[in-house]
Amino acid sequence: MMKYLRVLLCLIMVSVSFKSVVYSQTTPAKKDTTAKENELKSASRKPQMLSHLKYGIAGLSHDHVHLILNQYRQGLVNIVGIAEADKNLRAKFQQQYQLPDSIMFDDLKKMAIAKKPDAVLGYNPVAKHIDVVEICAPLGISVMVEKPLAATLAQAKRMEFLALKYYIKLLTNYETTWYPSYQHVYNMAAHDSLGTIRKIIVHDGHQGPKEINCSKEFVSWLTDPELNGGGALIDFGCYGADLMTWLMEGQKPIAVTAVARHFKLQAYPKVEDDVTVVVEYPTATGIIEASWNWPFSIKDLEVFGDDGYMHALDNKNIVSRLNQNASTVKVADNIIPPMDNPISYLQVVLQNRLVGLTDRSSLKYNMVVMQILDAAKRSIAEGKRIVL
């Protein structure tokens, strides 16, 4: 009996020793695996930058600046300098976005010389876009401004001259440029799926800048005929002019007729708040309806061709009717990066001169946009059709 007990005891000791050896060999492996998993998780959480270039900001009074500052806060864009003359506005944004003192300036030229950005983005009054180009162009710094390019055609021509003289890129950023639905409509039209384009209708606007609670800094110049160049015509009419120029492959219209209304005299005493513009082409007609009087926010695009019709209802959804077939509803595919975002797009433009020459942001197309807006202003003032 004792013999069997001794054998059993030996077996137990061997088993325990074996488990200890196995445990000592496998435990480090588990630690290594866990460390590897944590490393992979950490890498997946690291934000993927939209661009590796250095960007500067001119002005903080345009509410669209919140888009890029949110991207900066998320580590998606490299902002090396911000120039804003208003001390209180600088302090407001610095606190809201935890902006370091090292990137804050009260003067654009000082910022541009000190920080040497690859490009400067303008978020200042439209009439001040020319000031950004006057400073940046001689320094060889490219510029992208928020829509439209300028407050007047004369300003736009001066900006074009500076851009060509100093070989910089001068671009205009429109929210609708990054709409997948609009890109899909353009692709279908470009591949002749609609036949010859005969009519383009664009609705743009909202209830009004005060009604949707735009910042007081933004409203103060947006409703000023000098600083903005007009009211709803400039603020929202530029979208339609830009989209029509794009769809018509840069073609200049033959005539423009516009009618402006002033429904909200108390809210907007200095500028029109509703406008309709008819843009005539040799083979097509464009209708721009821009307003601060819509019952809701709207940005849509309708294109009629000889063989079909497409309606981009918003940034994603499209209604189509082609070749007498029944209407269909489609959700547009996302635009393939980097052409889906103004920051990544700007990097491509700065690195490849073939991009940005004939698209919605290009200087060439936006000079046509400015001609349409200028003709619309003259039509409103003179009460007649303006031949270009």
Phi, psi and omega in degrees: 000316179298325180298316180294323179297318180296320179297316180297318179298320178297317179298320179297317181294320179296318181297317180296318180297318180298316179297323179296318180295313181298316181297318181294333180275327185271333182301312177301323180298320178295321178296317179297318180297316180297317179298320179295317179298318179296322179296317179294319179297319180297319179295322181290333179279342182293125183296141177269115185295142177286333180200148178258004179280166180264126182242144173245156179240131177250105178093150180230011186269356176265124186298341177294347181296337179299331181297310182286329178290327173295321177294324177296316181296330179274359180078026184263344183216147183258098177264119183260346180197144177230125181247121178211123184287332182284111183300318181293322179292320176301314182296320179300311182287327180297320179288318184295323185247012179051051182276132181290152179301330186295341181253001183263130180225154176262359184216131184294317183296319178299318179295315183297318181289320183286320188258342178048059179292155175288331178205154176242135178253127184269121175236045181242178179305146184303321180291347179262000177301323180298326179295323179297316181290322178302324181277314189280323185302310179297339178272000180074023182258123179289158187226138168234124180251158172288152184299152346279183183301314185209171179277334180221160178293325178297317176298317181299319180295321177294319179296319177298317179301314181295319180297317180288323181296318186257008175057046175252163171274134176233110189237159179235131183260122175245137177304319185290346178300334186257016178276119176302325182295319180293321178297322179295316179299316179298315181300318179295318180292321181294331179268014174067022179289338180261354189077194179295129179291131181246329181210138176234128179236128181232125173252130177216138175151190179200194184288345182131146183299324177287321183295329180263011174066043169297155181297153181296328178295321180291311182298326185300324178259336180295332182257017179254124184295336179274312185287330180256338182092358182156196180249246183297330179301312181284317184296317185239336178296333181296329178300310181297318179298322180291316181294321179294318178299321179294309182294330179267016174056042175082006183293136178278134179294164177265338180197157179222134175231133183224148175231127180247146177236155181229083184276328186251069184297324181287319182284320185228074187291339188261343186223158177293149179242004179205135182210144174236129184235129174256122182248119184261130172244164179303326185237006184206165176232135176248141178235120178253124175241107184239135187203149165258024183235013176291151176285354179201167177287138181214137168216104179222167187217125175243136178229123177252130174238176178299331187244003181181177184218139176223139181229109173278107186288327181201209183282346184235322192266138184227136170253131182231149170215111187239137173051048177066008178282167178292156179295144176233152178245133184223146170261122185293145174291149178299148174290137184286128176300151007268012185273017184254005187208139183299328182286313179290325175300316182298323177297317179299317180298316183290336181263348183217106188292348180283342180265145179089010181265323181222068175215183186299334181268348190294153177296319181303310182291325183282342169291325174293319177304314181295327176293321178294314181295319179296317178296322178297317177301314181294324178296318178296315183292322185262349179066037181208168177287132181254120179271132181263000000 
